Amino acid sequence: MVNQLNQAANTSIKTQLNGVFQLQRNSFLNSPTESIHERKAHLNSLKNLLTENRDAIVEAICKDYGNRSKFETLFAEIVVVTDDIKTTLKKLKKWMKVQRRHVDKMLYFGAKNRVIPQPIGVVGLIVPWNFPINLSFSGLTAVFAAGNRAMVKMSENSIHLSRLLIALVPKYFKPEKLQFFEESGAVGIEFSQIPFDHLMFTGSGATGKKVMASAAKNLTPVTLELGGKCPAIIDPEYPMGKAVERILFVKQFNAGQICTTVDYVFVYESQTKDFITEARKWVKLHVPDIACEDYTSIIDERSFIRLEKLIKDAQEKGARVINLCSQGADLNTKKFPVTLVLDTTDEMQITNRETFGPILMVKAYKEPQEVINYVNNHDRPLALYPFSKNKQLLNLYIDRIMSGGVTVNDALFHVAQHDIPFGGIGGSGMGHYHGYEGFLTFSKMRPVFYQANISSVKYLYPPYGDFAKNVINFLTKLKS
């Protein structure tokens, strides 16, 4: 009986999703191109949705977390996204321009080559819970700039926000342009099986592989923004206090629940004590009370327990664990203290999986090559954070360690830049969005060749006589 009910529910979800997809698909086929005025109107509607409902959005996200710092929501979700939309509005006309390309005048005299940016159709977005507005609306900014329709599937951990957006979106968009969906247990599976014209997923590598496998059945192209263990590297000549404050600000932000946070840091072997001392001072000053509203909770009990198990496993296998806060972990509030883990080994769980919490693994090193070898022996990270004033050393790390992106002498902030692409490589993902690269991702850069009224190729038609043979011999020598 239970199985029958589940099957009926799944059938209903599939019918609903496919119905919306067909509605948007038909809308696109009936009106496949949007003018710059239409695109700007949609982008302004996105911005208005956020600004006109800011307080309700902030409160909904806070409820989903149990406690989410309002400052962090305003900074990372509202400010960053609205600024991204404003930047896109300014540059959209340039992005949409038809591009002139070179043509071989000897073979195609009088002809023209053009590249026309065109919408691709209906785009699906699967959004995680950690930055639900940022990761949905930044994607939608690129999708709408390119002139597409969109369906957005939210996380099961974003129930309050999902329901709010589902109620708000119809006030700003027609259903054939944009619809949001709440995760009820089976939506994600069905959603990834829809034959979208592009599917963007943000989340874990394990889930990303399943999404990609589902998309492959429809030959749907994917953009995967995954996680990974992002390293920071502190040059022994770089001011330790400055490095610590920048790394720990990012580490405590959203309680470390960021795919591009610093997962572990390389500290020169003779400076680990200095690092710990500076870390204690910074946390005492800036995170004095993890029970306060400014410090974000871990998203759910399962994630909280996972972090506790990571610490326990590391301790049992010989790691040194330092709680930098004056309070311990509290399951009731889901508050977890900023914690350092030193003397780790490859057998520990913490070295083999993304921590996704306020836990920072500290690794000692002697030579830059040690760092390069260690990082390159693991999945390519989503981000790399070298701290140094030595340009030669910075270039060594950037050249020898491949990552999705890089922030030099800080962490995280390359993600907030609107004029550079964001995306992973290898185990940390594929594809880009943000800025012009986001516009390209969701556009078909369509090559169009306009033949001249008189074509010189006409003289090369079969049967191939002496003239044609002489011409092809001449071209063979000329083009070699």
C-alpha positions in Angstrom: 0.0 0.0 0.0 2.8 2.4 0.9 4.7 1.6 -2.3 1.5 2.3 -4.3 1.0 5.7 -2.6 4.7 6.5 -3.3 4.3 5.6 -6.9 1.2 7.7 -7.3 2.9 10.6 -5.7 5.9 10.3 -8.0 3.6 10.1 -11.0 1.9 13.2 -9.9 5.2 15.1 -9.4 6.4 13.9 -12.8 3.2 15.0 -14.5 3.4 18.4 -12.8 7.1 19.0 -13.7 6.6 17.8 -17.3 3.5 20.0 -17.6 5.5 23.1 -16.6 8.4 22.2 -18.9 6.0 21.7 -21.8 4.4 25.1 -21.0 7.7 26.8 -21.1 8.9 24.9 -24.1 5.9 25.9 -26.1 6.3 29.5 -25.0 9.9 29.4 -26.2 9.0 27.8 -29.6 6.3 30.4 -30.1 8.6 33.3 -29.2 12.2 32.0 -29.3 13.9 35.4 -29.2 13.6 38.2 -26.7 14.5 41.8 -27.3 16.9 43.6 -25.0 13.9 45.5 -23.5 12.2 42.2 -22.6 15.4 40.8 -21.1 16.0 43.9 -19.1 12.4 43.9 -17.8 12.9 40.3 -16.6 16.2 41.2 -14.9 14.6 44.2 -13.2 11.7 41.9 -12.0 14.3 39.6 -10.4 15.9 42.5 -8.7 12.5 43.9 -7.5 11.5 40.5 -6.1 14.5 40.6 -3.9 14.5 44.2 -2.8 10.7 44.4 -2.3 10.6 41.2 -0.2 14.0 41.5 1.5 13.0 41.2 5.1 10.7 38.2 4.4 13.5 36.4 2.5 16.0 37.0 5.2 13.6 35.7 7.8 12.7 32.6 5.8 16.4 31.7 5.3 17.0 32.2 9.1 14.1 29.8 9.9 15.5 27.2 7.5 18.9 27.3 9.3 17.5 27.6 12.8 19.6 30.7 13.0 21.3 32.3 10.0 23.2 35.6 10.6 21.1 38.3 9.0 24.3 40.2 8.1 25.6 37.2 6.2 22.3 36.8 4.3 22.2 40.5 3.4 25.9 40.5 2.4 26.2 37.2 0.5 22.7 36.8 -0.8 21.0 40.2 -1.3 23.9 42.6 -1.9 26.0 40.3 -4.1 23.0 39.3 -6.3 21.4 42.7 -6.8 24.8 44.1 -7.7 25.3 41.2 -10.2 21.9 42.0 -11.8 22.8 45.8 -12.1 26.1 44.9 -13.7 24.4 42.6 -16.2 21.9 45.2 -17.1 24.7 47.6 -17.9 26.6 45.2 -20.1 23.7 43.3 -21.7 23.6 45.4 -24.9 27.3 44.7 -25.6 26.9 40.9 -24.9 23.9 40.6 -27.3 25.6 42.2 -30.3 26.0 40.1 -33.4 29.8 39.4 -33.8 31.6 39.9 -37.1 34.1 37.1 -37.8 36.9 36.8 -40.4 36.2 35.2 -43.8 38.7 33.8 -46.2 38.3 36.2 -49.1 40.2 34.1 -51.6 37.8 31.1 -51.3 34.7 33.0 -50.2 35.0 36.5 -51.7 32.0 38.7 -50.9 30.7 36.3 -48.2 30.2 37.2 -44.5 30.7 35.4 -41.2 28.6 36.2 -38.1 28.1 34.8 -34.7 24.6 35.4 -33.2 24.0 34.9 -29.5 20.6 33.2 -29.3 18.6 31.7 -26.4 18.7 28.0 -26.0 15.2 27.4 -24.5 14.3 26.1 -21.1 17.0 25.8 -18.4 16.7 23.8 -15.2 18.5 24.9 -12.0 19.0 22.6 -8.9 19.9 24.8 -6.0 21.4 23.8 -2.6 20.5 25.2 0.8 23.7 27.0 1.8 23.3 30.1 -0.3 19.8 29.5 -1.8 19.2 33.1 -3.1 22.7 33.7 -4.3 22.9 30.3 -6.1 19.4 30.5 -7.7 19.2 34.2 -8.6 22.8 34.5 -9.9 22.1 31.6 -12.2 18.8 33.1 -13.2 20.5 36.4 -13.9 22.6 34.6 -16.6 19.7 32.6 -17.8 17.4 35.6 -18.3 20.2 37.7 -19.8 20.5 35.1 -22.4 16.7 35.2 -23.0 15.7 31.8 -21.7 12.9 30.3 -19.5 13.7 28.6 -16.2 12.6 26.0 -13.7 14.2 26.0 -10.3 14.3 23.1 -7.8 15.1 24.1 -4.3 16.6 22.0 -1.5 14.7 20.1 1.1 16.5 22.2 3.7 15.1 25.4 2.3 11.4 24.7 2.9 10.5 28.1 4.3 12.3 30.0 1.6 10.9 27.6 -1.1 7.3 28.2 -0.1 7.9 32.0 0.1 9.4 32.1 -3.4 6.6 29.9 -4.8 4.1 32.4 -3.4 6.1 35.5 -4.6 7.2 34.5 -8.1 3.8 34.6 -9.8 3.5 38.3 -8.8 6.6 39.0 -10.9 6.7 36.4 -13.6 4.3 34.4 -15.8 4.6 30.6 -15.3 5.9 30.2 -18.8 8.9 32.3 -17.8 9.8 31.1 -14.3 8.7 28.6 -11.7 10.1 27.4 -8.4 9.6 23.9 -6.9 9.8 22.7 -3.4 11.7 19.4 -2.7 9.3 16.9 -1.2 11.5 13.8 -1.4 11.2 12.7 -5.0 11.2 16.0 -7.0 15.0 16.1 -7.6 15.1 12.7 -9.3 12.2 13.6 -11.6 13.6 17.1 -12.2 17.0 15.9 -13.4 15.3 13.6 -16.0 13.5 16.4 -17.8 15.0 17.1 -21.2 16.1 20.6 -20.5 18.1 22.6 -22.9 20.7 23.1 -20.1 20.8 21.9 -16.5 22.8 23.6 -13.8 23.4 21.8 -10.5 25.2 23.0 -7.4 25.9 20.5 -4.7 28.0 17.5 -3.8 30.1 15.5 -6.2 28.3 12.3 -5.4 24.9 13.9 -6.3 26.4 15.7 -9.2 27.4 12.4 -10.8 23.8 11.2 -10.5 22.4 14.4 -12.0 24.9 14.2 -14.9 24.0 10.5 -15.6 20.3 11.5 -15.7 21.0 14.4 -18.0 23.1 12.3 -20.3 20.0 10.2 -21.2 18.6 13.3 -22.8 22.0 14.6 -24.0 21.2 17.6 -21.9 24.4 19.7 -21.4 25.2 20.4 -17.7 27.0 23.0 -15.6 28.1 21.3 -12.4 29.3 23.5 -9.4 30.6 21.0 -6.9 32.6 21.1 -3.7 36.0 19.9 -2.8 38.7 20.6 -0.3 40.0 24.1 -1.1 43.5 24.8 0.3 45.1 28.0 1.5 48.9 28.3 1.5 50.8 30.8 3.7 54.2 31.9 2.6 56.5 32.1 5.7 57.4 35.7 4.6 53.7 36.8 4.6 52.4 38.6 7.8 50.8 35.8 9.8 48.2 38.0 11.5 46.9 39.2 8.2 46.7 35.7 6.8 44.9 34.4 9.9 42.3 37.1 10.0 41.4 36.7 6.3 41.2 32.9 6.5 39.2 32.7 9.7 36.7 35.4 8.6 35.9 33.1 5.6 36.0 30.0 7.8 33.5 31.2 10.3 31.3 32.9 7.7 28.1 30.8 7.4 29.7 28.5 9.9 32.0 27.2 7.2 29.1 25.9 5.1 30.5 27.2 1.8 31.9 25.1 -1.1 34.7 27.6 -1.6 35.7 28.1 2.0 39.2 27.2 3.2 39.1 23.5 3.9 42.7 23.3 5.0 45.7 25.5 5.3 49.4 24.9 4.7 51.5 26.6 7.3 55.3 26.6 7.3 56.5 24.0 9.8 58.2 26.5 12.2 55.1 28.8 12.3 52.3 26.5 13.3 52.5 27.8 16.9 52.3 31.4 15.6 49.3 30.4 13.5 47.5 29.0 16.5 48.3 32.0 18.7 47.0 34.4 16.1 43.9 32.2 15.5 43.0 32.2 19.2 43.3 36.0 19.3 41.2 36.6 16.3 38.4 34.3 17.3 38.3 35.7 20.9 37.9 39.2 19.4 35.5 38.4 16.5 33.6 35.3 17.5 33.3 35.7 21.3 29.9 34.0 21.6 28.7 31.4 19.2 25.3 31.4 20.8 24.6 34.9 19.5 22.5 35.6 16.4 25.6 36.7 14.4 27.0 33.2 14.3 25.2 30.8 11.9 23.9 27.4 12.9 24.7 24.2 11.2 21.9 23.5 8.8 20.5 20.3 10.4 21.1 17.6 13.0 22.6 15.1 10.5 25.2 17.6 9.4 26.0 18.6 13.0 26.5 14.9 14.0 28.7 14.4 10.9 31.0 17.2 12.1 31.2 15.7 15.5 32.1 12.4 14.0 34.9 14.0 11.9 36.4 15.5 15.1 36.1 12.2 17.1 37.6 10.1 14.3 40.6 12.5 14.0 41.2 12.5 17.7 41.0 8.8 18.0 43.6 8.5 15.3 46.0 10.9 16.9 45.1 14.4 15.7 45.4 17.4 17.9 42.1 19.3 18.1 41.8 22.9 19.3 38.5 24.5 20.0 39.2 28.2 19.4 35.9 29.3 21.0 35.0 29.5 24.7 31.9 27.2 24.2 31.5 23.7 23.0 29.3 22.3 20.3 25.5 22.5 21.1 23.2 20.2 19.3 20.1 22.1 20.6 21.1 25.2 18.8 23.2 23.4 16.2 26.1 25.8 16.9 29.5 24.4 16.3 32.7 26.2 17.4 35.5 27.3 15.1 38.0 24.4 15.5 41.5 23.6 14.3 42.7 20.1 13.6 46.5 19.4 13.4 48.8 16.4 12.9 46.3 14.7 10.6 47.0 11.5 8.6 45.6 10.1 5.4 43.6 7.5 7.4 41.4 10.2 9.0 38.0 11.0 7.5 38.7 14.7 7.7 41.5 14.4 5.1 39.3 12.6 2.6 36.1 14.5 2.6 35.0 18.1 2.5 34.4 19.3 6.0 31.6 21.8 5.2 31.7 23.3 8.6 33.8 25.6 10.9 36.6 23.1 11.1 40.0 24.0 9.7 42.7 21.4 9.1 46.2 22.8 9.5 49.1 21.1 7.7 52.8 21.9 8.2 55.1 22.1 5.1 58.8 22.7 4.4 58.9 23.4 0.7 56.4 24.7 -1.9 56.8 21.4 -3.9 55.3 19.5 -0.9 52.2 21.6 -1.2 52.0 21.2 -5.0 52.4 17.4 -4.8 49.8 17.0 -2.1 47.1 19.1 -3.8 47.8 17.5 -7.2 47.5 14.0 -5.8 43.9 14.8 -4.9 40.8 16.0 -6.8 41.3 19.4 -8.3 39.9 21.9 -5.8 37.2 24.5 -6.5 39.4 27.2 -5.3 43.1 27.9 -4.3 44.2 30.6 -1.8 47.9 31.4 -1.9 49.1 34.1 0.6 52.4 35.7 -0.5 54.0 39.0 -1.6 56.4 37.0 -3.8 55.1 37.2 -7.4 57.3 34.3 -8.5 56.0 32.1 -5.7 52.4 33.1 -6.4 52.8 32.3 -10.1 54.4 28.9 -9.2 51.3 27.9 -7.2 48.9 29.3 -9.9 50.8 27.6 -12.7 51.4 24.2 -11.0 48.1 23.7 -9.1 45.0 23.6 -11.2 41.8 24.8 -9.5 38.4 26.2 -10.4 39.4 29.7 -9.3 42.0 31.6 -7.3 41.9 34.4 -4.7 45.4 35.8 -3.9 46.1 37.0 -0.4 42.5 36.4 0.7 39.9 33.7 0.3 36.4 33.3 -1.3 36.1 36.8 -2.9 36.8 35.7 -6.5 33.3 34.2 -6.3 31.8 37.7 -5.7 33.4 39.3 -8.8 30.9 39.9 -11.5 33.3 40.2 -14.4 35.1 37.0 -14.0 33.7 33.4 -14.5 33.0 31.1 -11.6 33.2 27.3 -12.0 35.1 24.2 -11.1 37.3 21.7 -12.9 37.5 17.9 -12.6 36.1 16.8 -9.3 35.0 20.3 -8.4 32.8 20.7 -11.4 32.5 21.8 -15.0 31.3 24.9 -16.8 31.0 28.5 -15.7 28.6 31.2 -14.9 28.7 34.8 -13.6 29.2 37.7 -16.0 29.8 37.3 -19.7 30.7 33.6 -19.3 27.3 33.0 -17.7 25.7 34.7 -20.7 27.7 32.4 -23.0 26.8 29.3 -21.0 23.1 29.8 -21.5 23.3 31.1 -25.1 23.9 29.3 -28.4 26.7 31.2 -30.0 25.3 30.4 -33.4 27.6 30.6 -36.4 26.0 32.0 -39.6 27.8 32.0 -43.0 26.2 34.4 -45.6 27.3 33.4 -49.1 27.9 36.1 -51.7 25.6 36.5 -54.7 28.4 35.0 -56.9 30.3 32.1 -55.3 33.9 31.3 -56.4 33.4 27.8 -55.2 31.1 27.3 -58.3 34.2 26.9 -60.4 35.2 23.9 -58.4 32.1 21.8 -59.1 32.5 18.3 -60.5 33.5 16.9 -62.9 36.9 18.1 -61.9 38.7 19.2 -65.0 42.2 20.7 -65.4 41.1 24.1 -64.1 39.8 22.7 -60.9 42.9 20.6 -60.4 45.2 23.5 -61.0 43.2 25.6 -58.5 43.3 22.9 -55.8 47.0 22.4 -56.4 47.6 26.1 -56.0 45.5 26.2 -52.8 47.2 23.2 -51.4 50.6 25.0 -51.8 49.3 28.4 -50.6 47.5 27.0 -47.5 50.3 24.6 -46.4 
